[in-house]
């Protein structure tokens, strides 16, 4: 029985480009879940400042949409 190989990512592809489905998943699942985790950690006395900052950055990247991420990455470099 042969196993299916996953397609390896194209190394020349822009890592800043997210598919629409990926952006939607991040917006509706990952980001809210991360915020809930951060709140839970904060309620137990943990310092979550860095985590919240990273979540905000992720959210900004997702909201920027295609093309704007690559421009932002070039500007920061």
C-alpha angles and dihedrals in degrees: 000000000000120000122224115248119221117235111257114231118258106253091212092055116110107254089205092067113093124190116242090248091052092050091049092049092049092047097047103031119012101042096046090045091051091049090052090051091049091051091049091050092047090051089056091053100261121144104244100169094113092045092051090047090052091048090051090051091050091049091050091052092049093048092047090068129199119339097012092077093059091049091050092048091052091048092052093048 
